[in-house]
Amino acid sequence: MAEKALTVRCDELGFLADDLLQTLHHLDKEEMGLGKFIGLVYGSGFEAQPHLLQKIAELIPVIGNTSVSLAAVKNASIFFATMQKLNIKHPRTFDQLPANVDLSLYVQKFSGGCGGVHIKPAQSIQNHLSENHYFQNVMEGLSVSLLFITNGNEVEVVGFNEQWLSANAQTPFRYGGAVSHADLSVSVKQQLLSAAQQLTVAFGLVGLNSLDAIVQSASQTVKSAEEICPEVQSAEQVYVLEINPRLSATVDLYADEEKALFYRHVEACLSKRLIGAIGHKSQEIVSSISKAHAVVYADIDVTLMLGIDWPSWVTDTPIQLDRPLKIIAGAPVCSVIAYADSADAAKKEVLTRVQQIKNLLQSSH
């Protein structure tokens, strides 16, 4: 659907600023320039460098959260202090770990990271003074997210999702995939929505955003960093991990059933209007079909040969291969999708398809 696709170089912090700005300047020199666009919509790649978003805003309107909002949400000290003030439950979080704590109960995270590849077990960290990093208590439970759209004040639910990891030795918390319309209790949905509403107002969020959290069940044992004694929760409890103040991976789970989702994002950002999917604010989209997606990572170094016959449910494949392409172990190869009448069935099918693609890669390697 794109009129043009341009590649911009990146590193572990996101886009290379000079390369991205140079690309925009080249576009500005073309016929009608940047003036023919209503604005720039962004996804990941800016969390670690929100100042780059401000430079872009000087060239073309940014359709999404401002660099100020992005910087505040992705500053761990500000974000978790705000949740503490709002009484939003979250895992114990420290800029620096107290002395004599059990390191096995903690992970180190990068404030501007995404995709989970930046999360490391605390006991594997040599230098505890890394800039823009923080430590967080590891919690057992169900990984969920809420995709929502907001005009800075009101919030509309797009969907509640379950997420999972695709761990390996180097990246034990790497993003694996997600499924839409997760079967969550009313209580959990209310807690997620309440947190999203409060954080929206606190940070002035607009457009599409996602909130990641861990849900612990009534009978689940919680490891405490202060006391090893088990602590049983009286009800399902949501613990907020972070907000992705941008288009997230889970937007893909609803793009098919909601043709106007992207338009709703633009309207919420530029006009502060929430037009609703079905005319009811703060209600999840009614759908009987769940969609799941998952990332297929290379377990070993593989070489993609020309003429691979990808199944119809594979996306994000390398295109226009004119020579064999080597993909190193741990790197993403493609994505797979699946649809089913329930979230559990869609998740099961998509994970089966991940293995089928890995088998295909081995046979063609």
C-alpha positions as CSV (number, residue, x, y, z in Angstrom):
1,M,0.0,0.0,0.0
2,A,3.0,2.3,0.4
3,E,3.9,4.7,-2.4
4,K,7.5,4.3,-1.4
5,A,9.6,2.4,1.1
6,L,13.0,3.8,2.3
7,T,15.5,2.0,4.5
8,V,17.0,3.9,7.4
9,R,20.0,2.5,9.4
10,C,19.7,1.8,13.1
11,D,21.6,0.5,16.0
12,E,20.7,-0.7,19.5
13,L,19.4,2.7,20.4
14,G,17.0,2.9,17.4
15,F,17.3,4.9,14.3
16,L,20.6,6.6,13.4
17,A,19.6,10.2,13.8
18,D,21.7,11.7,10.9
19,D,20.5,9.0,8.5
20,L,16.8,9.5,9.4
21,L,17.0,13.3,9.2
22,Q,18.9,13.1,5.9
23,T,16.2,10.8,4.5
24,L,13.5,13.3,5.5
25,H,15.5,16.1,3.9
26,H,15.7,14.1,0.6
27,L,11.9,13.6,0.7
28,D,11.5,17.4,1.3
29,K,13.5,18.1,-1.9
30,E,11.1,15.9,-4.0
31,E,8.0,17.3,-5.8
32,M,5.8,19.1,-3.3
33,G,8.2,18.1,-0.5
34,L,7.2,17.2,3.0
35,G,4.3,19.7,2.6
36,K,2.2,17.1,0.8
37,F,2.1,14.9,4.0
38,I,-0.2,15.7,6.9
39,G,2.4,14.3,9.3
40,L,4.7,11.5,10.4
41,V,3.4,8.5,12.4
42,Y,6.1,6.6,14.4
43,G,6.5,3.3,16.0
44,S,9.6,2.0,17.9
45,G,13.0,3.4,17.4
46,F,12.7,6.7,19.4
47,E,12.3,5.6,23.0
48,A,16.1,6.0,23.7
49,Q,16.3,9.3,21.9
50,P,13.1,11.3,22.2
51,H,15.1,14.4,21.2
52,L,15.2,13.0,17.7
53,L,11.4,13.2,17.6
54,Q,11.6,16.9,18.4
55,K,14.0,17.5,15.5
56,I,11.6,15.7,13.2
57,A,8.7,17.8,14.5
58,E,10.6,20.9,13.3
59,L,10.4,19.5,9.7
60,I,6.9,17.8,9.7
61,P,4.1,17.5,12.2
62,V,4.5,14.4,14.4
63,I,1.2,12.4,14.7
64,G,1.6,10.7,18.1
65,N,2.9,11.5,21.5
66,T,5.2,14.5,21.8
67,S,8.9,14.1,22.5
68,V,8.2,15.4,26.1
69,S,5.6,12.7,26.8
70,L,7.8,10.0,25.3
71,A,10.8,11.1,27.4
72,A,8.8,11.2,30.6
73,V,7.2,7.8,30.1
74,K,10.5,6.2,29.2
75,N,12.3,7.7,32.1
76,A,12.1,5.0,34.7
77,S,12.4,7.3,37.7
78,I,9.6,9.5,36.5
79,F,7.4,6.7,35.3
80,F,7.5,4.6,38.4
81,A,7.3,7.5,40.8
82,T,4.2,8.6,39.0
83,M,2.6,5.1,39.4
84,Q,3.6,5.2,43.1
85,K,1.8,8.5,43.5
86,L,-1.3,7.2,41.6
87,N,-1.3,4.0,43.7
88,I,-0.9,1.8,40.5
89,K,0.7,-1.5,41.5
90,H,4.0,-2.4,39.8
91,P,7.0,-4.6,40.5
92,R,9.6,-3.3,42.9
93,T,11.9,-1.0,40.9
94,F,15.3,0.5,41.7
95,D,17.8,2.7,40.0
96,Q,20.4,0.9,42.1
97,L,19.8,-2.3,44.0
98,P,20.1,-2.2,47.8
99,A,23.0,-4.1,49.3
100,N,22.8,-7.8,49.9
101,V,19.6,-8.4,47.9
102,D,19.0,-11.8,46.1
103,L,20.1,-10.9,42.5
104,S,18.2,-13.9,41.2
105,L,14.9,-12.0,41.9
106,Y,15.8,-9.1,39.7
107,V,16.4,-8.1,36.1
108,Q,18.1,-5.1,34.6
109,K,16.2,-3.1,32.0
110,F,17.1,-0.3,29.6
111,S,14.8,2.6,29.8
112,G,14.7,3.1,26.1
113,G,14.6,-0.6,25.1
114,C,11.9,-2.5,23.3
115,G,11.3,-6.1,22.2
116,G,12.7,-7.5,25.5
117,V,16.2,-8.1,24.1
118,H,17.5,-5.4,26.5
119,I,16.4,-7.3,29.6
120,K,19.1,-9.2,31.4
121,P,19.2,-11.2,34.7
122,A,20.7,-8.9,37.3
123,Q,23.2,-11.6,38.4
124,S,24.7,-11.5,34.9
125,I,25.4,-7.8,35.0
126,Q,29.0,-6.8,35.8
127,N,28.5,-3.1,36.0
128,H,25.5,-1.9,38.1
129,L,26.1,1.7,37.2
130,S,24.9,1.5,33.5
131,E,23.3,4.7,32.3
132,N,19.6,4.7,31.7
133,H,19.2,1.3,33.2
134,Y,17.1,0.2,36.2
135,F,16.5,-3.0,38.2
136,Q,13.1,-4.6,38.6
137,N,11.7,-7.5,40.6
138,V,10.9,-10.5,38.4
139,M,7.2,-11.6,38.9
140,E,5.6,-14.8,37.9
141,G,2.2,-14.5,36.1
142,L,0.4,-14.0,32.9
143,S,1.9,-11.4,30.5
144,V,-0.8,-9.2,29.1
145,S,-1.2,-5.9,27.4
146,L,-4.0,-3.4,26.7
147,L,-4.0,-1.6,23.3
148,F,-5.9,1.6,23.7
149,I,-6.5,4.9,22.0
150,T,-6.8,8.3,23.7
151,N,-7.2,12.0,23.1
152,G,-5.2,13.0,26.2
153,N,-8.2,12.6,28.5
154,E,-10.6,9.9,27.5
155,V,-9.6,6.3,26.7
156,E,-11.1,3.8,24.3
157,V,-10.2,0.1,24.5
158,V,-9.0,-1.4,21.2
159,G,-8.2,-4.8,22.7
160,F,-6.8,-6.9,25.6
161,N,-4.0,-9.2,24.6
162,E,-1.9,-12.1,25.9
163,Q,1.9,-12.0,25.2
164,W,4.7,-14.5,25.5
165,L,8.4,-14.8,25.2
166,S,10.8,-16.5,22.8
167,A,13.7,-16.9,25.1
168,N,17.2,-18.1,24.3
169,A,20.4,-18.1,26.4
170,Q,21.5,-14.6,25.3
171,T,18.0,-13.0,25.4
172,P,15.8,-14.7,28.0
173,F,13.1,-12.1,27.8
174,R,12.9,-11.6,24.0
175,Y,9.4,-10.9,22.6
176,G,7.8,-14.0,21.1
177,G,4.3,-12.9,20.1
178,A,0.8,-12.0,21.1
179,V,-2.8,-12.9,20.6
180,S,-5.9,-10.6,20.5
181,H,-9.1,-10.8,22.6
182,A,-7.4,-12.6,25.5
183,D,-9.8,-14.3,27.9
184,L,-9.3,-12.1,30.9
185,S,-11.6,-11.5,33.9
186,V,-13.7,-8.3,34.2
187,S,-11.5,-7.4,37.2
188,V,-8.3,-7.6,35.3
189,K,-9.7,-5.6,32.4
190,Q,-10.9,-2.9,34.8
191,Q,-7.5,-2.7,36.4
192,L,-5.8,-2.4,33.1
193,L,-8.2,0.3,31.9
194,S,-8.0,2.2,35.1
195,A,-4.2,2.3,34.9
196,A,-4.3,3.4,31.3
197,Q,-6.7,6.2,32.1
198,Q,-4.7,7.5,35.0
199,L,-1.4,7.4,33.1
200,T,-3.0,9.0,30.0
201,V,-3.9,12.0,32.1
202,A,-0.6,12.1,34.0
203,F,1.5,12.1,30.8
204,G,-0.8,13.7,28.3
205,L,-0.9,10.6,26.0
206,V,-2.6,10.7,22.7
207,G,-3.4,8.3,19.9
208,L,-2.6,4.6,20.0
209,N,-0.6,3.3,23.0
210,S,-0.2,0.0,24.8
211,L,0.2,-0.9,28.4
212,D,2.2,-4.0,29.4
213,A,1.5,-5.8,32.7
214,I,1.7,-9.1,34.6
215,V,-1.4,-10.6,36.1
216,Q,-1.1,-12.8,39.2
217,S,-4.0,-15.1,40.1
218,A,-5.7,-15.4,43.4
219,S,-3.8,-18.6,44.4
220,Q,-0.4,-17.6,42.9
221,T,2.6,-17.4,45.1
222,V,4.6,-14.2,44.8
223,K,8.3,-14.1,45.3
224,S,9.1,-11.1,47.5
225,A,12.5,-9.3,47.2
226,E,12.3,-8.3,50.9
227,E,11.1,-11.5,52.4
228,I,11.2,-15.0,50.8
229,C,8.0,-16.1,52.6
230,P,5.2,-16.8,50.1
231,E,2.5,-14.1,49.9
232,V,-0.8,-15.1,48.5
233,Q,-2.9,-12.5,46.8
234,S,-6.6,-12.3,47.7
235,A,-7.7,-11.6,44.1
236,E,-6.3,-11.3,40.6
237,Q,-3.9,-8.4,40.7
238,V,-2.4,-6.5,37.8
239,Y,1.2,-5.2,38.0
240,V,2.0,-2.6,35.4
241,L,5.4,-3.0,33.7
242,E,5.5,-0.2,31.2
243,I,3.6,1.9,28.6
244,N,4.6,1.9,25.0
245,P,3.6,5.5,24.0
246,R,3.5,4.7,20.3
247,L,2.1,2.3,17.8
248,S,3.0,-1.1,19.2
249,A,3.3,-4.6,17.7
250,T,-0.2,-5.5,18.8
251,V,-1.7,-2.9,16.4
252,D,-1.2,-5.7,13.9
253,L,-3.7,-7.9,15.7
254,Y,-6.6,-5.5,15.1
255,A,-5.8,-3.9,11.7
256,D,-7.8,-6.5,9.8
257,E,-11.0,-6.2,11.8
258,E,-10.7,-2.4,12.2
259,K,-10.0,-0.8,8.9
260,A,-10.2,2.6,10.5
261,L,-7.8,2.0,13.3
262,F,-5.0,4.0,11.7
263,Y,-7.5,6.8,10.9
264,R,-8.7,6.8,14.6
265,H,-5.1,7.3,15.7
266,V,-4.7,10.3,13.4
267,E,-8.0,11.8,14.5
268,A,-7.2,11.4,18.2
269,C,-3.8,13.0,17.8
270,L,-4.6,15.9,15.4
271,S,-8.3,16.7,16.3
272,K,-8.5,15.2,19.8
273,R,-11.5,13.3,18.6
274,L,-12.4,9.7,19.6
275,I,-14.6,8.4,16.9
276,G,-15.0,4.9,18.3
277,A,-15.0,1.5,16.6
278,I,-18.6,0.7,17.3
279,G,-19.8,3.9,18.9
280,H,-19.2,2.9,22.5
281,K,-16.3,4.4,24.4
282,S,-14.1,2.3,26.7
283,Q,-15.6,-0.9,25.2
284,E,-13.5,-3.7,23.7
285,I,-14.2,-4.3,20.0
286,V,-16.8,-7.1,19.6
287,S,-15.3,-9.9,17.7
288,S,-15.5,-13.7,17.7
289,I,-12.1,-14.2,16.1
290,S,-8.7,-14.0,17.7
291,K,-5.6,-13.2,15.8
292,A,-2.1,-14.3,16.9
293,H,1.3,-13.4,15.6
294,A,4.7,-14.7,16.5
295,V,8.3,-13.8,15.5
296,V,10.4,-16.7,14.1
297,Y,14.0,-16.3,15.2
298,A,16.9,-18.3,13.7
299,D,18.1,-20.9,16.2
300,I,21.4,-21.2,14.3
301,D,23.0,-19.4,11.4
302,V,20.8,-20.0,8.4
303,T,21.0,-19.1,4.7
304,L,17.8,-18.3,2.9
305,M,18.1,-19.6,-0.6
306,L,16.3,-18.1,-3.6
307,G,12.8,-19.4,-4.4
308,I,11.7,-20.4,-0.9
309,D,8.0,-21.2,-1.0
310,W,6.6,-19.4,2.0
311,P,3.1,-20.4,3.3
312,S,0.4,-17.8,3.0
313,W,0.4,-17.2,6.7
314,V,4.0,-16.0,6.8
315,T,4.7,-12.3,6.8
316,D,7.7,-9.9,7.1
317,T,9.9,-12.1,4.8
318,P,13.0,-10.7,3.1
319,I,11.9,-9.5,-0.3
320,Q,13.5,-9.3,-3.7
321,L,16.3,-11.7,-2.9
322,D,18.8,-11.8,-5.8
323,R,21.3,-13.9,-3.9
324,P,21.3,-16.2,-0.9
325,L,20.8,-14.3,2.4
326,K,22.6,-15.3,5.6
327,I,20.7,-14.7,8.9
328,I,22.8,-15.1,12.0
329,A,21.6,-17.1,15.0
330,G,19.2,-15.1,17.2
331,A,18.1,-12.7,14.5
332,P,14.5,-12.6,13.3
333,V,13.7,-14.4,10.1
334,C,10.0,-13.7,9.6
335,S,6.6,-13.5,11.3
336,V,3.7,-16.0,11.3
337,I,0.0,-15.4,11.9
338,A,-3.0,-17.5,12.8
339,Y,-6.7,-17.0,13.4
340,A,-9.1,-19.0,15.6
341,D,-12.4,-18.8,17.5
342,S,-10.5,-18.3,20.8
343,A,-7.2,-16.8,21.9
344,D,-6.0,-20.1,23.3
345,A,-6.6,-21.8,19.9
346,A,-5.0,-19.0,17.9
347,K,-1.9,-19.0,20.2
348,K,-1.6,-22.8,19.9
349,E,-1.8,-22.7,16.1
350,V,0.7,-19.8,15.7
351,L,3.2,-21.6,17.9
352,T,2.8,-24.7,15.7
353,R,3.5,-22.6,12.7
354,V,6.6,-21.2,14.2
355,Q,8.0,-24.7,14.5
356,Q,6.9,-25.5,10.9
357,I,8.9,-22.5,9.6
358,K,11.9,-23.6,11.7
359,N,11.6,-27.1,10.1
360,L,11.4,-25.4,6.6
361,L,14.5,-23.4,7.3
362,Q,16.4,-26.5,8.4
363,S,15.3,-28.5,5.3
364,S,16.3,-25.6,2.9
365,H,19.5,-24.7,4.7
